[in-house]
Amino acid sequence: MTTSTIITRFAPSPTGYLHVGGARTALFNWLLARHTGGQFLLRIEDTDLARSTDQACRQLLDDLRWLGLHWDNPQLVYQSKRLDIYNAIIANLISRNLAYEAWETTQELTALRAQAEKQKRSFIYRRPQYTADQISGFKSENRTSVIRLAMPVKEYRFRDQVLAKEVVLPAEEAQDFVIRKADGMPTYHFAVVVDDAAMNVSHILRGQEHLKNTFNHLALQEALNYPRPTYAHLTTIQNLDGSKMGKRDRDKKIRQRAQVFMNSTKTPIQTLAQKSAIPLDRLQEWLKDEKKQLDLPEQSALIPVVGLRQSDLPEILVHEFRKNGYLPEILLNFIALLGWNPGGDRERMTVDELVQLFSLDRVGVANPKFSRDKLLAFNTEACAAPADRLLPPFRQYLAVNPDSPLNQASDADLIKVMSIKPGFRTLREIDDVSRFFFIPDDQITYASGPVEKVLKKQQGLAALREIRPLLESIPSWTAPTLDAALKQYCEQKQLALGKIAQPIRVAVCGSTISPPIFESLQFLGKPRTLARIDRCLANF
């Protein structure tokens, strides 16, 4: 490694699954490192002990691997394991009078902010001059102090590589900030500066919500005599309506559906709570207050109760795109275009091409809009690839959908179901229409709508009884043979093919949606097809 080596990092907090905005931050850092022959490092910022979970951390690492964003440090850095290092550095700052104990309670700070607001001025925290008696009183009250950096009152500035301009904090806005919380854990501001220096990070690409935080980081770097990295702050990904793309989008749709479901079905909230196993008071509070959100397990428990599926919800998290059957290289390609322009109106690119073309000077300053229709178009094009090339991503899809009966299918069967249903947009579409192939014959469930319309009102049951002997007599059970035999039958009876094909489809798969019917029957085989028709006739 040389002093000119570019080292980037991605430093997520494992308090939830990987958001698409976080994935873009990781991708841009990864691309910059790969384009320049540098290093891309990963650090887990898990100092929020109350909200960080092992499950979220495992899922985050798994999602990054699925995207292909592999990191270069063999040992991951976990901030929760570096407390001794942080405390030693903080002790050194205190000994040099560059940091100090602050004793105000949350209520006292709130009152000071309210007073400043009443006086129409900004609240600026500067070092109080505590007397010995005050400190003794604080300790007798069993107060726990925080540690604040004594931020020198001066102007701070840095050049942002995305904004392409100097960003300035006036001297009068500089204020002392917390570097260790009352629970003994370092703040984000402190740990990120210490770890970036320890990891020799040269370029920091992160969201614009951290833009003003950078001034605190500059002050810490000066106090600790650390080199200053290059900073680039990325724009915010928005929905097409200009709202911020976030986890609230899913929650909003679930709430709307829950309210419609309760009104249309006259279902009381008590029943909703019972069926979803969500405490009644929690559910009532969530329905009344749009600022409240259900967590992911609660969402997963409620959506089937109100008639939704996971795939009905807007994808926000990388894991959701995985579960809905998007290809990782397509998602990467699409995310790369959210704020970066390769030039020449190029849009479809391989990962190698992204690496070759990426540069910071083409990262824009306008907030990009996330178009799911455009992403779906990208994915549809990629799904036109030969079925054998889609087998590995299909297996990856099934790994995060363990409930799918296609998990028991052989590779040859998976290739076959992709081949008989061309034109699919996502791998989930193949899964949804092909599950009946891999379900035991006696476990097929029949959708009420097709039963009433096709089997009863349109005399589908009578058609099944009449066609059943013909199907049994067909010696060569292939799609062309079946096609020819049933078309000849329909011509003799002067029937539209659909009058026969739709009842057969309902009998073998339980609905009116399946891959092409004759290819489906060939895949099922003659014994299973006849067994399903017999069961359908017996049931209805």
VOGU-3710 file (C-alpha; in Angstrom, 3 decimals, decimal comma):
1> mttstiitrf> 0,000/0,000/0,000  1,234/3,486/-0,820  0,284/6,826/0,692  -1,726/7,568/-2,464  -3,863/4,421/-2,230  -7,560/5,276/-2,076  -9,243/3,570/0,853  -13,004/3,786/1,224  -15,328/2,231/3,748  -18,943/1,352/4,372
11> apsptgylhv> -19,957/1,616/8,011  -23,582/0,565/8,617  -25,370/0,280/11,932  -26,990/-3,153/12,386  -30,258/-1,730/13,706  -32,225/-2,938/10,684  -31,843/-4,491/7,248  -29,863/-2,848/4,435  -31,818/0,023/2,885  -31,439/0,699/-0,838
21> ggartalfnw> -29,905/4,075/0,053  -27,297/2,327/2,168  -26,658/-0,086/-0,687  -25,972/2,858/-3,003  -23,512/4,324/-0,482  -21,759/0,961/-0,250  -21,747/0,617/-4,044  -20,223/4,066/-4,694  -17,506/3,441/-2,110  -16,846/0,004/-3,613
31> llarhtggqf> -16,739/1,360/-7,179  -14,335/4,176/-6,267  -11,983/1,705/-4,584  -12,161/-0,814/-7,421  -11,792/1,854/-10,149  -8,614/3,222/-8,567  -7,113/-0,090/-7,455  -7,684/0,873/-3,821  -9,358/-0,854/-0,909  -12,967/-1,103/0,215
41> llriedtdla> -13,353/-1,743/3,951  -16,359/-2,712/6,051  -17,009/-1,613/9,625  -19,995/-2,451/11,833  -21,077/0,552/13,914  -22,926/-1,275/16,677  -22,571/1,131/19,597  -26,362/1,511/19,864  -26,662/-1,507/22,119  -30,436/-1,216/22,539
51> rstdqacrql> -31,199/-1,361/18,806  -28,322/-3,347/17,273  -29,078/-7,038/16,687  -27,059/-10,043/15,552  -29,811/-10,975/13,091  -29,675/-7,555/11,403  -25,878/-7,788/11,210  -25,966/-11,254/9,625  -28,598/-10,146/7,122  -26,633/-7,017/6,251
61> lddlrwlglh> -23,487/-9,026/5,505  -25,491/-11,566/3,515  -27,127/-8,825/1,409  -23,762/-7,222/0,649  -22,384/-10,588/-0,474  -25,466/-11,166/-2,643  -24,870/-7,814/-4,341  -21,249/-8,772/-4,907  -19,886/-5,911/-2,783  -17,107/-7,891/-1,119
71> wdnpqlvyqs> -14,885/-6,066/1,353  -11,107/-6,227/1,594  -10,477/-6,355/5,341  -10,219/-10,000/6,464  -11,314/-9,082/9,980  -14,458/-6,994/10,355  -14,257/-4,025/12,716  -17,006/-3,985/15,355  -17,139/-0,754/17,296  -18,671/-2,450/20,340
81> krldiynaii> -15,380/-4,356/20,745  -13,215/-1,219/20,756  -14,411/0,485/23,954  -11,022/0,303/25,652  -9,445/2,129/22,704  -12,125/4,830/22,694  -11,932/5,342/26,456  -8,146/5,686/26,392  -8,348/8,374/23,703  -11,114/10,205/25,571
91> anlisrnlay> -9,052/10,096/28,768  -6,168/11,642/26,853  -8,418/14,445/25,555  -9,627/15,144/29,097  -6,069/15,225/30,416  -5,219/17,817/27,756  -8,291/19,889/28,692  -9,761/19,292/25,212  -12,763/17,397/26,590  -14,735/17,544/29,821
101> eawettqelt> -17,593/16,126/31,865  -21,003/17,734/31,335  -23,761/17,145/33,870  -27,010/18,582/32,493  -30,023/16,275/32,445  -32,147/15,775/29,351  -34,858/17,931/30,934  -32,411/20,756/31,646  -31,104/20,713/28,093  -34,668/20,765/26,765
111> alraqaekqk> -35,401/23,797/28,926  -32,282/25,597/27,657  -33,310/24,931/24,052  -36,836/26,184/24,751  -35,444/29,332/26,314  -33,237/29,975/23,283  -36,181/29,406/20,945  -38,288/31,831/22,966  -35,540/34,428/22,591  -35,408/33,658/18,837
121> rsfiyrrpqy> -31,811/32,529/18,890  -30,049/29,249/18,188  -29,112/27,116/21,156  -25,321/26,860/21,312  -23,762/24,688/24,026  -20,461/25,985/25,332  -18,455/24,746/28,290  -20,151/25,633/31,603  -18,067/26,758/34,533  -19,198/24,337/37,227
131> tadqisgfks> -18,249/25,046/40,802  -16,936/22,300/43,051  -20,193/22,421/45,025  -22,249/21,987/41,839  -20,271/18,936/40,790  -20,584/17,483/44,282  -24,339/18,077/44,121  -24,611/16,390/40,729  -22,840/13,332/42,061  -25,004/13,213/45,176
141> enrtsvirla> -28,042/13,163/42,871  -26,521/10,096/41,198  -26,296/11,906/37,908  -24,161/10,346/35,204  -22,069/12,735/33,183  -21,448/12,729/29,458  -18,147/13,734/27,882  -18,111/16,681/25,480  -15,376/17,890/23,186  -14,371/21,490/23,838
151> mpvkeyrfrd> -14,797/22,609/20,241  -12,585/25,611/19,475  -14,726/28,599/18,514  -13,572/29,305/14,993  -14,657/28,873/11,412  -14,590/25,329/9,980  -14,625/24,540/6,284  -14,037/21,652/3,905  -14,440/21,047/0,196  -17,137/18,544/-0,739
161> qvlakevvlp> -16,249/16,496/-3,809  -19,881/16,011/-4,890  -21,088/19,540/-4,232  -17,800/20,822/-5,729  -17,657/23,723/-3,311  -16,467/24,786/0,115  -18,915/24,039/2,937  -18,520/26,433/5,877  -19,543/26,534/9,529  -19,316/30,097/10,933
171> aeeaqdfvir> -17,412/30,481/14,169  -20,506/31,560/16,088  -22,179/28,201/15,326  -19,371/26,045/16,733  -20,436/24,297/19,925  -19,258/21,570/22,262  -20,738/18,163/21,412  -21,014/14,828/23,173  -18,336/12,252/22,409  -19,286/9,707/25,109
181> kadgmptyhf> -22,852/9,109/26,221  -24,097/8,576/29,741  -24,229/4,808/29,136  -20,471/4,802/28,536  -20,718/4,237/24,786  -19,000/6,584/22,337  -21,164/8,731/20,089  -21,220/8,298/16,343  -19,145/11,473/15,940  -16,300/10,207/18,085
191> avvvddaamn> -16,113/6,543/17,065  -16,329/7,267/13,344  -13,384/9,682/13,467  -11,206/7,350/15,544  -11,962/4,331/13,367  -11,570/6,114/10,042  -8,107/7,193/11,141  -7,241/3,726/12,457  -8,320/2,169/9,140  -6,431/4,787/7,067
201> vshilrgqeh> -9,622/5,785/5,257  -8,775/8,376/2,618  -12,201/9,038/1,051  -15,538/9,185/2,870  -18,657/8,892/0,730  -21,861/9,095/2,743  -25,370/10,574/2,712  -26,037/14,308/2,828  -27,676/13,912/6,237  -24,095/13,776/7,540
211> lkntfnhlal> -23,000/17,001/5,838  -23,109/19,202/8,958  -21,726/16,388/11,119  -18,489/16,795/9,204  -17,648/19,991/11,125  -17,633/18,036/14,392  -15,394/15,467/12,753  -12,963/18,148/11,580  -12,706/19,463/15,143  -11,976/15,970/16,467
221> qealnyprpt> -9,383/15,318/13,774  -7,569/18,505/14,758  -7,721/17,647/18,467  -6,343/14,157/17,799  -3,854/15,247/15,117  -5,469/12,958/12,525  -5,218/13,524/8,760  -8,323/14,870/7,062  -10,014/12,512/4,559  -11,658/13,653/1,345
231> yahlttiqnl> -15,405/14,075/1,840  -18,238/13,500/-0,643  -21,870/13,645/0,460  -24,479/11,847/-1,630  -27,959/13,082/-2,432  -31,198/11,621/-1,074  -33,066/8,973/-3,064  -36,692/10,018/-3,571  -39,923/8,412/-4,692  -41,387/9,616/-7,975
241> dgskmgkrdr> -43,640/12,056/-6,080  -40,620/13,750/-4,518  -41,029/12,229/-1,044  -38,053/10,582/0,615  -37,809/6,892/-0,160  -37,893/5,127/3,185  -39,249/2,337/5,329  -42,391/4,371/6,009  -43,573/3,615/2,459  -44,222/-0,039/3,334
251> dkkirqraqv> -45,791/0,835/6,653  -48,085/3,373/4,974  -49,419/0,822/2,476  -50,019/-1,778/5,196  -51,922/0,765/7,304  -54,086/1,800/4,349  -54,841/-1,829/3,528  -55,643/-2,637/7,159  -58,140/0,221/7,354  -59,819/-0,789/4,059
261> fmnstktpiq> -59,921/-4,434/5,162  -61,516/-3,625/8,517  -64,151/-1,382/6,908  -65,025/-3,675/4,007  -65,176/-6,885/6,036  -66,549/-5,352/9,253  -63,611/-6,876/11,110  -63,074/-5,387/14,592  -59,588/-4,347/15,606  -59,653/-6,950/18,386
271> tlaqksaipl> -59,865/-9,705/15,763  -57,028/-8,140/13,794  -54,881/-8,065/16,926  -55,718/-11,665/17,784  -54,969/-13,056/14,313  -51,703/-11,125/13,933  -50,577/-11,668/17,557  -49,877/-7,933/17,831  -50,901/-6,431/21,218  -54,189/-4,565/20,912
281> drlqewlkde> -52,896/-1,296/22,368  -49,911/-1,400/20,003  -52,204/-1,924/16,992  -54,590/0,845/18,077  -51,742/3,302/18,568  -50,273/2,445/15,145  -53,578/2,891/13,318  -54,197/6,277/14,931  -50,698/7,757/14,597  -49,041/7,784/11,162
291> kkqldlpeqs> -45,713/8,577/12,817  -45,729/5,163/14,473  -44,358/2,210/12,527  -44,659/-1,530/12,916  -41,367/-3,372/12,957  -40,627/-5,995/10,295  -41,870/-9,054/12,273  -45,113/-7,214/13,079  -45,562/-6,247/9,424  -44,972/-9,836/8,339
301> alipvvglrq> -47,580/-11,054/10,838  -50,231/-8,530/9,786  -50,033/-8,505/5,990  -51,560/-11,986/5,375  -54,372/-11,172/7,795  -55,419/-8,119/5,742  -54,980/-9,887/2,391  -51,568/-8,629/1,335  -48,425/-10,454/0,253  -44,840/-9,334/0,730
311> sdlpeilvhe> -44,582/-8,844/-3,026  -47,506/-6,377/-2,917  -45,468/-3,913/-0,875  -42,992/-1,357/-2,238  -39,452/-2,700/-1,938  -37,247/-0,513/0,244  -34,721/-2,965/1,651  -32,238/-4,962/-0,393  -33,613/-8,123/1,211  -37,048/-7,327/-0,246
321> frkngylpei> -35,637/-7,023/-3,758  -33,956/-10,398/-3,208  -37,176/-12,041/-2,016  -39,115/-10,610/-4,958  -36,746/-12,103/-7,496  -34,591/-9,280/-8,824  -31,143/-10,157/-10,139  -28,252/-8,719/-8,078  -26,270/-7,337/-11,026  -29,408/-5,592/-12,336
331> llnfiallgw> -30,151/-4,011/-8,969  -26,525/-2,828/-8,796  -26,736/-1,376/-12,310  -29,949/0,465/-11,445  -28,737/1,773/-8,086  -25,542/3,070/-9,703  -27,653/5,359/-11,883  -29,297/6,956/-8,839  -27,134/10,058/-8,741  -24,299/9,009/-11,055
341> npggdrermt> -24,102/9,481/-14,829  -21,608/7,400/-16,827  -21,982/9,708/-19,842  -23,144/9,015/-23,370  -26,709/8,152/-22,300  -25,507/4,728/-21,170  -27,782/2,810/-18,823  -27,276/-0,949/-19,170  -23,848/-1,861/-17,817  -22,094/-4,909/-16,435
351> vdelvqlfsl> -20,374/-4,688/-13,071  -16,992/-4,542/-14,817  -18,207/-1,617/-16,916  -19,442/0,183/-13,798  -15,991/-0,193/-12,261  -14,281/1,047/-15,408  -16,501/4,116/-15,835  -17,070/5,285/-12,258  -15,716/8,622/-11,082  -16,750/11,101/-8,411
361> drvgvanpkf> -16,940/14,023/-10,817  -19,981/12,413/-12,459  -21,934/12,084/-9,207  -24,716/14,665/-9,367  -26,213/17,117/-6,889  -29,908/16,575/-7,762  -31,948/14,093/-5,718  -32,562/11,038/-7,938  -36,027/9,507/-8,340  -36,482/5,775/-7,819
371> srdkllafnt> -38,652/4,315/-10,588  -39,720/0,751/-9,881  -41,138/0,500/-13,397  -37,714/1,289/-14,837  -36,009/-1,219/-12,554  -38,596/-3,815/-13,565  -37,856/-3,103/-17,237  -34,137/-3,620/-16,577  -34,866/-6,903/-14,810  -37,252/-8,106/-17,527
381> eacaapadrl> -34,541/-7,673/-20,150  -32,073/-9,637/-18,012  -34,610/-12,433/-17,449  -34,651/-13,049/-21,201  -31,259/-14,756/-20,791  -31,043/-18,537/-21,377  -32,627/-20,460/-18,526  -29,399/-22,246/-17,564  -27,705/-18,876/-16,969  -30,543/-17,868/-14,639
391> lppfrqylav> -30,253/-21,050/-12,572  -27,712/-19,705/-10,007  -29,714/-16,530/-9,250  -32,886/-18,638/-9,107  -31,273/-20,830/-6,457  -30,258/-17,662/-4,566  -33,837/-16,454/-4,785  -35,174/-19,727/-3,416  -32,668/-19,612/-0,535  -34,416/-16,520/0,844
401> npdsplnqas> -37,870/-17,970/0,105  -37,712/-21,249/2,032  -41,514/-21,607/1,928  -41,494/-22,112/-1,840  -42,084/-25,723/-2,934  -39,668/-25,054/-5,808  -36,850/-25,576/-3,304  -37,376/-29,321/-3,759  -37,054/-29,077/-7,556  -34,000/-30,363/-9,382
411> dadlikvmsi> -31,859/-28,028/-11,459  -33,293/-29,601/-14,589  -36,850/-28,943/-13,401  -36,062/-25,310/-12,591  -34,570/-24,795/-16,045  -37,657/-26,419/-17,538  -40,186/-24,215/-15,709  -38,252/-21,110/-16,772  -38,245/-22,356/-20,357  -41,996/-23,003/-20,564
421> kpgfrtlrei> -42,897/-19,569/-19,132  -40,880/-17,034/-21,148  -41,388/-13,302/-20,696  -41,300/-13,279/-16,916  -40,146/-10,077/-15,234  -38,905/-11,394/-11,899  -37,995/-14,810/-10,550  -40,958/-14,535/-8,180  -43,308/-14,591/-11,155  -41,925/-17,994/-12,142
431> ddvsrfffip> -42,241/-19,177/-8,553  -45,847/-17,972/-8,190  -47,148/-19,659/-11,357  -45,094/-22,870/-11,009  -45,647/-23,866/-7,395  -48,470/-26,235/-8,295  -45,975/-28,472/-10,144  -44,207/-29,292/-6,882  -47,177/-29,531/-4,518  -48,587/-33,004/-3,774
441> ddqityasgp> -51,723/-33,680/-5,823  -53,945/-33,908/-2,746  -52,765/-30,518/-1,450  -53,917/-28,383/-4,375  -56,251/-25,639/-3,125  -58,885/-24,122/-5,357  -59,456/-20,372/-5,564  -63,129/-19,582/-4,972  -63,445/-17,197/-7,930  -62,339/-19,671/-10,636
451> vekvlkkqqg> -64,426/-22,429/-9,053  -67,600/-20,359/-9,224  -66,943/-18,834/-12,644  -65,166/-21,564/-14,607  -66,263/-24,819/-13,017  -69,848/-23,944/-12,125  -71,241/-21,020/-14,140  -69,394/-21,932/-17,344  -70,079/-25,653/-17,018  -66,405/-26,475/-16,524
461> laalreirpl> -67,169/-29,539/-14,409  -69,233/-31,052/-17,178  -66,426/-30,345/-19,654  -63,909/-32,054/-17,353  -66,094/-35,170/-17,075  -66,395/-35,358/-20,839  -62,744/-34,678/-21,667  -61,285/-36,952/-18,999  -61,586/-40,211/-21,051  -60,000/-38,518/-24,062
471> lesipswtap> -57,007/-37,433/-21,965  -56,600/-40,939/-20,587  -56,597/-42,371/-24,122  -53,756/-40,158/-25,403  -50,721/-42,474/-25,692  -47,948/-39,894/-26,228  -48,143/-37,362/-23,374  -46,400/-34,409/-25,008  -47,465/-30,787/-25,403  -47,886/-31,013/-29,218
481> tldaalkqyc> -49,934/-34,219/-28,956  -52,160/-32,775/-26,247  -52,562/-29,563/-28,217  -53,610/-31,431/-31,372  -55,985/-33,800/-29,580  -57,839/-31,096/-27,655  -58,054/-28,757/-30,641  -59,553/-31,571/-32,714  -62,050/-32,281/-29,928  -63,033/-28,591/-29,733
491> eqkqlalgki> -63,516/-28,420/-33,519  -65,795/-31,443/-33,444  -67,830/-29,975/-30,572  -67,650/-26,446/-32,023  -66,156/-25,156/-28,783  -63,565/-22,476/-28,136  -60,361/-24,041/-26,787  -60,670/-21,958/-23,634  -63,882/-23,790/-22,711  -61,741/-26,893/-22,225
501> aqpirvavcg> -58,338/-25,436/-21,312  -59,574/-23,273/-18,430  -61,371/-26,064/-16,537  -58,300/-28,274/-16,930  -56,125/-25,423/-15,645  -58,322/-24,924/-12,563  -58,305/-28,668/-11,897  -54,534/-29,087/-12,048  -53,344/-25,849/-10,417  -56,344/-24,431/-8,521
511> stisppifes> -56,570/-21,151/-10,453  -56,787/-19,769/-13,975  -53,133/-18,683/-14,003  -50,370/-21,057/-15,049  -47,659/-21,459/-17,671  -48,966/-22,556/-21,116  -51,439/-25,328/-20,391  -50,132/-28,070/-22,674  -46,516/-27,610/-21,568  -47,810/-27,645/-17,989
521> lqflgkprtl> -49,629/-30,933/-18,510  -46,536/-32,466/-20,089  -44,459/-31,344/-17,086  -46,985/-32,796/-14,626  -47,242/-36,063/-16,517  -50,298/-38,129/-17,332  -50,897/-39,891/-13,973  -50,712/-36,677/-11,946  -52,884/-34,754/-14,397  -55,617/-37,377/-14,309
531> aridrclanf> -55,370/-37,681/-10,528  -55,898/-33,935/-10,122  -58,862/-33,908/-12,491  -60,432/-36,819/-10,583  -59,922/-35,017/-7,259  -61,444/-31,824/-8,632  -64,504/-33,682/-9,918  -64,877/-35,460/-6,577  -64,648/-32,208/-4,626  -67,199/-30,275/-6,662
//
